[in-house]
Amino acid sequence: MHIVIIGSGIAGITFAEKMRSLSPDAKITLLSRENQGYYSRPMLSRGFSRADIEQAIILKPFNVLQEKNICVIGGVSVTRIERNSRQLSIQSAGDLETLTYDKLVLAPGSDAFVPPPLQPFRELFFTLNSLVDLQRLRRFRQPFLERGQTPHWAIIGGGLIGCEVASDLAVAGDKVTVFHAMDRLMERQLVAEDSATLLQVLQTSGVRVLLNQSVQGLQKSAEKIQVVSADGSSAFDAVLVACGFKPRTQLAADAGLETGRGIKVDQYLQSTDDHIFVLGDAAELPNGKLYAFILPIRHQALWLAAHLSGQQSRPWQPPAFNPKAKVHNFEAAHPYIF
Ligand SMILES: Cc1cc2nc3c(=O)[nH]c(=O)nc-3n(C[C@H](O)[C@H](O)[C@H](O)COP(=O)(O)OP(=O)(O)OC[C@H]3O[C@@H](n4cnc5c(N)ncnc54)[C@H](O)[C@@H]3O)c2cc1C
C-alpha cells in the first residue's frame, strides 16, 4: 500500500512516523512545500526575543525521517488531485511530475487570513504563518538593529497571534501599536476579565493598544507605511497583519471534495472520498469545528495511523485540552473558550 501525505507540519509528520511504526510494510511518501525540515509553528511567535530561534525552531530535519524509511520530498507543491486515477500532480522548480497513491492524507495546514479590505495592499504588510515569514521579518528588522534602532510596528489584529507577537516584539525592545477592531483583546478565547488583564500586561510591556479600530487601508509614504482607520492615519516602519487563519482548502475543492470552512471530514477523519483523509488545521469535523491546536492535531494524527493500520475502529473523539496564549507575563484566570 502506498500512503501519500501532503504537508510536513505537526499533522503530516506525526502521522508519517506513527504509520511507519505501526505498518512497517507500507510505502510512505510525504510531500511538502517546506525544505527546511519540520519546525515548531508555535515558536514563530517567540521569533524576536530569542536570538537562536532560526536554529531552535527546527524540530526535525527531513533526513531523520528518510532514515526511518519515510520518503520525504520537500520544496514541491501538489497542484492537483486526480481522484479517478488516484494520481497527484507535483510542481517542483519548473518540473511537473505525477505520483499515484492508494491512500492520501491531506495535512496542508492554513494560510494567514487577510481581511478583504487589506487584500489590495499585500505588498505593504507582513504575515507570520511560516518559518519563511519569520525569516523575512527578521531580515527586515536586522538593519534597524545594526543602526542601534528598533522599528515601530503596527500589528493589525488583537487575537491570539497578534497579542503573542506584539508581546514578543516589545520584549525584544521594539515599539508596537496594536489595532484591534473589537472592544477587547482575544475576545474569541478569553472572558472579559482576562481580556482586561491581558490589556494591562501588554500596556505594561510598552505596547500601545487601540481598541475599536478597524483598519481601512494602507498607504506607502517614503520609507513609512500609513495605517488608515476611521480616526485618521499614522505612520509605521512596518505592518504585520495577524487576523487569524484560513484552512488551505483549494486543492481539495478543485478535486471535488466537500469543503466549508475547512475540508469536510466525518468522525473517522475521512473526506467525501473513501481514499482521502484530512488532518490538522484543514480538517472540518461534522460539528463544524476546526481543531487548530497542536494537542488535538497530534491526537488526530496518532488516531488516524492506528485506524489505517486496523488497530482503531472507534471514531475520533477530540481530547480535553486548554489552549494558552504565549504572551510574556500573562496567565488567564479562567479557561480559554474553544
Ligand atoms: C504564530 C503561530 C503561533 C501558534 N501558537 C500555537 C500554540 O502556542 N499552541 C497551539 O496549540 N497552536 C499554536 N498555533 C497553531 C498551530 O501551530 C497549528 O494549529 C498547527 O501547526 C497546524 O499544523 P498542520 O500540520 O495542520 O499545518 P501546518 O503546520 O500549516 O503544515 C502544513 C504543511 O503543508 C504544506 N502544504 C500545504 N499545501 C501544500 C501543497 N499543495 N503541496 C505541498 N505542501 C503543501 C505546507 O507547506 C506546510 O508544510 C500557532 C500558529 C501560528 C501561526
The ligand as an ORCA input file, in Angstrom:
! r2SCAN-3c Opt
* xyz 0 1
  C       2.414     32.121     15.033
  C       1.641     30.902     15.461
  C       1.645     30.536     16.797
  C       0.914     29.419     17.214
  N       0.946     29.052     18.531
  C       0.297     27.937     18.930
  C       0.374     27.484     20.282
  O       1.005     28.103     21.130
  N      -0.279     26.339     20.615
  C      -1.001     25.614     19.708
  O      -1.577     24.584     20.058
  N      -1.103     26.023     18.424
  C      -0.470     27.161     18.011
  N      -0.553     27.559     16.709
  C      -1.374     26.771     15.779
  C      -0.593     25.526     15.338
  O       0.729     25.880     15.037
  C      -1.288     24.919     14.118
  O      -2.591     24.533     14.503
  C      -0.540     23.702     13.592
  O       0.815     23.999     13.375
  C      -1.171     23.222     12.294
  O      -0.482     22.098     11.876
  P      -0.797     21.416     10.462
  O       0.133     20.253     10.374
  O      -2.244     21.191     10.308
  O      -0.418     22.526      9.377
  P       0.931     23.311      9.038
  O       1.842     23.363     10.188
  O       0.458     24.575      8.420
  O       1.609     22.427      7.938
  C       1.058     22.312      6.648
  C       2.140     21.941      5.675
  O       1.564     21.608      4.416
  C       2.343     22.157      3.374
  N       1.474     22.284      2.198
  C       0.285     22.909      2.118
  N      -0.249     22.781      0.892
  C       0.642     22.053      0.180
  C       0.690     21.599     -1.181
  N      -0.315     21.848     -2.031
  N       1.765     20.899     -1.591
  C       2.792     20.636     -0.757
  N       2.788     21.041      0.547
  C       1.738     21.731      1.000
  C       2.798     23.482      3.958
  O       3.910     23.970      3.277
  C       3.112     23.056      5.397
  O       4.385     22.497      5.494
  C       0.166     28.673     16.259
  C       0.168     29.042     14.906
  C       0.911     30.149     14.499
  C       0.920     30.538     13.039
*
